[in-house]
Amino acid sequence: MHLSLCFEQLDRWLSQREREKAIHDVMCGWNVSAEDPEYEDKGEVSRARLTGSDQVITPELRSC
């Protein structure tokens, strides 16, 4: 019984860690675009820069 509880807690911890990493990956590592300062780049992806009260977190949908 105690072993199953440990695995359940480990599973919750790993899930939380994965969620936090996903949010960190989306939020961090962006640089102001050299071509247009209203955009920011990360690798081959660009997005519009949002500042102040315009900042939001949204889910990203990708097709496989």
MOPAC internal coordinates of N, CA, C and O (Angstrom, degrees):
PM7 1SCF
backbone

  N    0.0000 0     0.00 0     0.00 0    0    0    0
  C    1.4502 1     0.00 0     0.00 0    1    0    0
  C    1.5306 1   111.41 1     0.00 0    2    1    0
  O    1.2310 1   119.93 1   134.96 1    3    2    1
  N    1.3284 1   117.73 1   -45.04 1    3    2    1
  C    1.4616 1   120.36 1  -178.75 1    5    3    2
  C    1.5186 1   111.76 1   -67.61 1    6    5    3
  O    1.2310 1   120.45 1   145.98 1    7    6    5
  N    1.3120 1   116.75 1   -34.02 1    7    6    5
  C    1.4594 1   120.86 1   179.64 1    9    7    6
  C    1.5205 1   110.78 1   -64.65 1   10    9    7
  O    1.2310 1   119.78 1   139.30 1   11   10    9
  N    1.3262 1   118.03 1   -40.70 1   11   10    9
  C    1.4622 1   120.57 1   179.10 1   13   11   10
  C    1.5256 1   111.04 1   -66.40 1   14   13   11
  O    1.2310 1   120.41 1   145.52 1   15   14   13
  N    1.3292 1   116.82 1   -34.48 1   15   14   13
  C    1.4623 1   120.53 1   176.23 1   17   15   14
  C    1.5212 1   110.36 1   -65.60 1   18   17   15
  O    1.2310 1   119.98 1   139.74 1   19   18   17
  N    1.3096 1   117.63 1   -40.26 1   19   18   17
  C    1.4726 1   121.26 1   177.53 1   21   19   18
  C    1.5213 1   111.17 1   -61.90 1   22   21   19
  O    1.2310 1   120.68 1   136.64 1   23   22   21
  N    1.3333 1   116.30 1   -43.36 1   23   22   21
  C    1.4684 1   119.31 1   178.88 1   25   23   22
  C    1.5247 1   111.38 1   -66.41 1   26   25   23
  O    1.2310 1   120.20 1   144.17 1   27   26   25
  N    1.3244 1   117.23 1   -35.83 1   27   26   25
  C    1.4675 1   120.83 1   178.01 1   29   27   26
  C    1.5242 1   110.16 1   -64.77 1   30   29   27
  O    1.2310 1   120.09 1   136.10 1   31   30   29
  N    1.3180 1   117.44 1   -43.90 1   31   30   29
  C    1.4647 1   121.20 1   177.91 1   33   31   30
  C    1.5243 1   111.36 1   -65.52 1   34   33   31
  O    1.2310 1   120.36 1   140.31 1   35   34   33
  N    1.3184 1   116.92 1   -39.69 1   35   34   33
  C    1.4606 1   120.98 1   177.09 1   37   35   34
  C    1.5270 1   110.40 1   -62.70 1   38   37   35
  O    1.2310 1   120.41 1   137.55 1   39   38   37
  N    1.3108 1   116.83 1   -42.45 1   39   38   37
  C    1.4563 1   121.48 1   179.29 1   41   39   38
  C    1.5359 1   110.86 1   -62.28 1   42   41   39
  O    1.2310 1   120.25 1   136.56 1   43   42   41
  N    1.3297 1   117.14 1   -43.44 1   43   42   41
  C    1.4682 1   120.75 1   177.87 1   45   43   42
  C    1.5222 1   111.00 1   -63.80 1   46   45   43
  O    1.2310 1   120.66 1   138.14 1   47   46   45
  N    1.3316 1   116.34 1   -41.86 1   47   46   45
  C    1.4583 1   120.49 1   179.69 1   49   47   46
  C    1.5241 1   111.04 1   -63.50 1   50   49   47
  O    1.2310 1   120.20 1   135.86 1   51   50   49
  N    1.3342 1   117.23 1   -44.14 1   51   50   49
  C    1.4650 1   121.10 1   179.15 1   53   51   50
  C    1.5271 1   111.33 1   -64.49 1   54   53   51
  O    1.2310 1   120.10 1   140.89 1   55   54   53
  N    1.3369 1   117.42 1   -39.11 1   55   54   53
  C    1.4646 1   121.08 1   178.04 1   57   55   54
  C    1.5235 1   110.99 1   -63.87 1   58   57   55
  O    1.2310 1   120.51 1   136.01 1   59   58   57
  N    1.3321 1   116.63 1   -43.99 1   59   58   57
  C    1.4643 1   121.12 1   178.69 1   61   59   58
  C    1.5264 1   110.21 1   -63.10 1   62   61   59
  O    1.2310 1   120.45 1   137.23 1   63   62   61
  N    1.3097 1   116.75 1   -42.77 1   63   62   61
  C    1.4651 1   121.54 1   178.96 1   65   63   62
  C    1.5274 1   110.54 1   -61.20 1   66   65   63
  O    1.2310 1   120.20 1   138.12 1   67   66   65
  N    1.3324 1   117.23 1   -41.88 1   67   66   65
  C    1.4598 1   121.58 1   179.05 1   69   67   66
  C    1.5277 1   111.22 1   -64.40 1   70   69   67
  O    1.2310 1   120.18 1   138.41 1   71   70   69
  N    1.3419 1   117.25 1   -41.59 1   71   70   69
  C    1.4708 1   120.78 1   177.47 1   73   71   70
  C    1.5241 1   110.62 1   -62.60 1   74   73   71
  O    1.2310 1   120.44 1   134.37 1   75   74   73
  N    1.3299 1   116.76 1   -45.63 1   75   74   73
  C    1.4633 1   120.29 1  -179.88 1   77   75   74
  C    1.5210 1   111.78 1   -62.69 1   78   77   75
  O    1.2310 1   120.00 1   140.97 1   79   78   77
  N    1.3259 1   117.60 1   -39.03 1   79   78   77
  C    1.4645 1   121.26 1   177.92 1   81   79   78
  C    1.5240 1   110.58 1   -65.26 1   82   81   79
  O    1.2310 1   120.02 1   139.13 1   83   82   81
  N    1.3329 1   117.56 1   -40.87 1   83   82   81
  C    1.4652 1   121.37 1   179.46 1   85   83   82
  C    1.5260 1   110.43 1   -62.50 1   86   85   83
  O    1.2310 1   120.19 1   136.61 1   87   86   85
  N    1.3220 1   117.24 1   -43.39 1   87   86   85
  C    1.4704 1   120.67 1   178.31 1   89   87   86
  C    1.5215 1   110.12 1   -65.32 1   90   89   87
  O    1.2310 1   120.09 1   137.13 1   91   90   89
  N    1.3232 1   117.44 1   -42.87 1   91   90   89
  C    1.4649 1   121.37 1   178.90 1   93   91   90
  C    1.5307 1   110.89 1   -60.65 1   94   93   91
  O    1.2310 1   120.40 1   136.71 1   95   94   93
  N    1.3316 1   116.84 1   -43.29 1   95   94   93
  C    1.4655 1   120.69 1  -179.37 1   97   95   94
  C    1.5221 1   111.80 1   -62.74 1   98   97   95
  O    1.2310 1   120.11 1   145.33 1   99   98   97
  N    1.3281 1   117.39 1   -34.67 1   99   98   97
  C    1.4685 1   121.50 1  -179.76 1  101   99   98
  C    1.5320 1   110.39 1   -76.63 1  102  101   99
  O    1.2310 1   120.36 1   141.73 1  103  102  101
  N    1.3221 1   116.92 1   -38.27 1  103  102  101
  C    1.4533 1   120.58 1  -172.49 1  105  103  102
  C    1.5319 1   114.30 1   -85.40 1  106  105  103
  O    1.2310 1   119.58 1   151.15 1  107  106  105
  N    1.3169 1   118.40 1   -28.85 1  107  106  105
  C    1.4691 1   121.19 1  -170.85 1  109  107  106
  C    1.5302 1   112.27 1  -110.22 1  110  109  107
  O    1.2310 1   121.03 1   -21.48 1  111  110  109
  N    1.3285 1   115.63 1   158.52 1  111  110  109
  C    1.4557 1   121.17 1   173.23 1  113  111  110
  C    1.5167 1   115.09 1    91.10 1  114  113  111
  O    1.2310 1   120.08 1  -170.28 1  115  114  113
  N    1.3219 1   117.46 1     9.72 1  115  114  113
  C    1.4660 1   120.53 1   179.42 1  117  115  114
  C    1.5203 1   109.61 1   -89.95 1  118  117  115
  O    1.2310 1   120.68 1   -35.39 1  119  118  117
  N    1.3402 1   116.31 1   144.61 1  119  118  117
  C    1.4640 1   122.79 1   178.58 1  121  119  118
  C    1.5174 1   109.11 1  -124.08 1  122  121  119
  O    1.2310 1   120.82 1   -34.09 1  123  122  121
  N    1.3369 1   116.03 1   145.91 1  123  122  121
  C    1.4631 1   120.66 1   177.46 1  125  123  122
  C    1.5169 1   108.73 1   -59.85 1  126  125  123
  O    1.2310 1   120.45 1   -46.94 1  127  126  125
  N    1.3155 1   116.75 1   133.06 1  127  126  125
  C    1.4645 1   121.89 1  -178.95 1  129  127  126
  C    1.5279 1   110.24 1   -65.64 1  130  129  127
  O    1.2310 1   120.96 1   -45.50 1  131  130  129
  N    1.3118 1   115.76 1   134.50 1  131  130  129
  C    1.4649 1   120.48 1   177.31 1  133  131  130
  C    1.5235 1   110.74 1   -71.05 1  134  133  131
  O    1.2310 1   120.30 1   153.94 1  135  134  133
  N    1.3271 1   117.03 1   -26.06 1  135  134  133
  C    1.4647 1   121.63 1  -177.72 1  137  135  134
  C    1.5239 1   112.48 1   -84.46 1  138  137  135
  O    1.2310 1   119.92 1   146.78 1  139  138  137
  N    1.3329 1   117.76 1   -33.22 1  139  138  137
  C    1.4651 1   121.79 1  -177.56 1  141  139  138
  C    1.5213 1   108.75 1  -150.67 1  142  141  139
  O    1.2310 1   120.17 1   -70.32 1  143  142  141
  N    1.3435 1   117.27 1   109.68 1  143  142  141
  C    1.4666 1   120.37 1  -176.02 1  145  143  142
  C    1.5338 1   114.21 1   -65.91 1  146  145  143
  O    1.2310 1   119.82 1   170.82 1  147  146  145
  N    1.3331 1   117.95 1    -9.18 1  147  146  145
  C    1.4635 1   120.07 1   176.23 1  149  147  146
  C    1.5233 1   111.38 1   -82.33 1  150  149  147
  O    1.2310 1   120.34 1   177.91 1  151  150  149
  N    1.3287 1   116.96 1    -2.09 1  151  150  149
  C    1.4705 1   122.19 1   179.07 1  153  151  150
  C    1.5213 1   109.78 1  -123.24 1  154  153  151
  O    1.2310 1   121.10 1   -18.86 1  155  154  153
  N    1.3216 1   115.51 1   161.14 1  155  154  153
  C    1.4526 1   121.34 1   173.74 1  157  155  154
  C    1.5185 1   109.09 1  -131.14 1  158  157  155
  O    1.2310 1   121.50 1   -30.51 1  159  158  157
  N    1.3266 1   114.74 1   149.49 1  159  158  157
  C    1.4608 1   121.62 1  -174.28 1  161  159  158
  C    1.5260 1   111.04 1  -118.00 1  162  161  159
  O    1.2310 1   121.90 1   -29.70 1  163  162  161
  N    1.3249 1   113.96 1   150.30 1  163  162  161
  C    1.4673 1   121.89 1   172.61 1  165  163  162
  C    1.5118 1   105.49 1  -148.75 1  166  165  163
  O    1.2310 1   121.22 1   -74.58 1  167  166  165
  N    1.3334 1   115.27 1   105.42 1  167  166  165
  C    1.4648 1   119.29 1  -174.73 1  169  167  166
  C    1.5224 1   109.25 1    65.56 1  170  169  167
  O    1.2310 1   120.26 1    53.85 1  171  170  169
  N    1.3182 1   117.11 1  -126.15 1  171  170  169
  C    1.4667 1   121.39 1  -179.82 1  173  171  170
  C    1.5238 1   112.33 1   -97.82 1  174  173  171
  O    1.2310 1   120.09 1  -169.90 1  175  174  173
  N    1.3277 1   117.43 1    10.10 1  175  174  173
  C    1.4639 1   122.31 1  -177.41 1  177  175  174
  C    1.5212 1   109.44 1  -107.21 1  178  177  175
  O    1.2310 1   120.68 1   -39.96 1  179  178  177
  N    1.3385 1   116.31 1   140.04 1  179  178  177
  C    1.4635 1   122.04 1   175.54 1  181  179  178
  C    1.5194 1   108.66 1  -124.87 1  182  181  179
  O    1.2310 1   121.40 1   -26.96 1  183  182  181
  N    1.3323 1   114.94 1   153.04 1  183  182  181
  C    1.4681 1   119.78 1   174.95 1  185  183  182
  C    1.5150 1   108.40 1  -148.40 1  186  185  183
  O    1.2310 1   120.99 1   -23.48 1  187  186  185
  N    1.3398 1   115.71 1   156.52 1  187  186  185
  C    1.4597 1   120.47 1   176.83 1  189  187  186
  C    1.5214 1   108.75 1   -68.02 1  190  189  187
  O    1.2310 1   120.58 1   -39.14 1  191  190  189
  N    1.3099 1   116.49 1   140.86 1  191  190  189
  C    1.4686 1   120.53 1   177.82 1  193  191  190
  C    1.5152 1   109.29 1   -80.64 1  194  193  191
  O    1.2310 1   120.79 1   -47.30 1  195  194  193
  N    1.2990 1   116.09 1   132.70 1  195  194  193
  C    1.4566 1   121.92 1   175.31 1  197  195  194
  C    1.5200 1   107.64 1  -117.20 1  198  197  195
  O    1.2310 1   120.49 1   -46.31 1  199  198  197
  N    1.3059 1   116.66 1   133.69 1  199  198  197
  C    1.4583 1   120.52 1  -177.99 1  201  199  198
  C    1.5234 1   110.35 1  -124.52 1  202  201  199
  O    1.2310 1   121.07 1   -19.56 1  203  202  201
  N    1.2995 1   115.55 1   160.44 1  203  202  201
  C    1.4585 1   122.25 1   175.36 1  205  203  202
  C    1.5140 1   113.27 1    55.88 1  206  205  203
  O    1.2310 1   120.65 1    49.58 1  207  206  205
  N    1.3263 1   116.36 1  -130.42 1  207  206  205
  C    1.4645 1   121.44 1  -176.07 1  209  207  206
  C    1.5265 1   112.34 1   -74.23 1  210  209  207
  O    1.2310 1   119.66 1   174.25 1  211  210  209
  N    1.3239 1   118.26 1    -5.75 1  211  210  209
  C    1.4632 1   121.60 1   178.92 1  213  211  210
  C    1.5279 1   112.40 1   -84.50 1  214  213  211
  O    1.2310 1   119.72 1   173.53 1  215  214  213
  N    1.3351 1   118.14 1    -6.47 1  215  214  213
  C    1.4630 1   120.79 1  -178.15 1  217  215  214
  C    1.5237 1   110.32 1   -73.83 1  218  217  215
  O    1.2310 1   121.29 1   -46.98 1  219  218  217
  N    1.3264 1   115.13 1   133.02 1  219  218  217
  C    1.4572 1   121.44 1   178.52 1  221  219  218
  C    1.5249 1   109.14 1  -139.78 1  222  221  219
  O    1.2310 1   120.71 1   -20.42 1  223  222  221
  N    1.3242 1   116.24 1   159.58 1  223  222  221
  C    1.4524 1   121.87 1   172.08 1  225  223  222
  C    1.5186 1   106.23 1  -112.46 1  226  225  223
  O    1.2310 1   120.79 1   -55.53 1  227  226  225
  N    1.3304 1   116.09 1   124.47 1  227  226  225
  C    1.4632 1   120.44 1   179.30 1  229  227  226
  C    1.5232 1   108.87 1  -129.41 1  230  229  227
  O    1.2310 1   120.86 1   -25.29 1  231  230  229
  N    1.3157 1   115.96 1   154.71 1  231  230  229
  C    1.4698 1   117.45 1   176.25 1  233  231  230
  C    1.5124 1   110.63 1   -72.62 1  234  233  231
  O    1.2310 1   120.95 1   -31.88 1  235  234  233
  N    1.3120 1   115.79 1   148.12 1  235  234  233
  C    1.4586 1   121.35 1   178.66 1  237  235  234
  C    1.5276 1   107.83 1  -104.68 1  238  237  235
  O    1.2310 1   120.98 1   -53.09 1  239  238  237
  N    1.3103 1   115.73 1   126.91 1  239  238  237
  C    1.4610 1   120.47 1   179.37 1  241  239  238
  C    1.5131 1   108.87 1  -107.04 1  242  241  239
  O    1.2310 1   120.71 1   -52.10 1  243  242  241
  N    1.2987 1   116.25 1   127.90 1  243  242  241
  C    1.4605 1   121.56 1   178.58 1  245  243  242
  C    1.5206 1   108.83 1  -126.94 1  246  245  243
  O    1.2310 1   120.91 1   -38.38 1  247  246  245
  N    1.3114 1   115.86 1   141.62 1  247  246  245
  C    1.4524 1   118.88 1   174.74 1  249  247  246
  C    1.5269 1   108.93 1   -87.52 1  250  249  247
  O    1.2310 1   120.60 1   -33.95 1  251  250  249
  N    1.2950 1   116.46 1   146.05 1  251  250  249
  C    1.4612 1   120.95 1  -177.86 1  253  251  250
  C    1.5083 1   110.74 1   -92.92 1  254  253  251
  O    1.2310 1   120.10 1   180.00 1  255  254  253

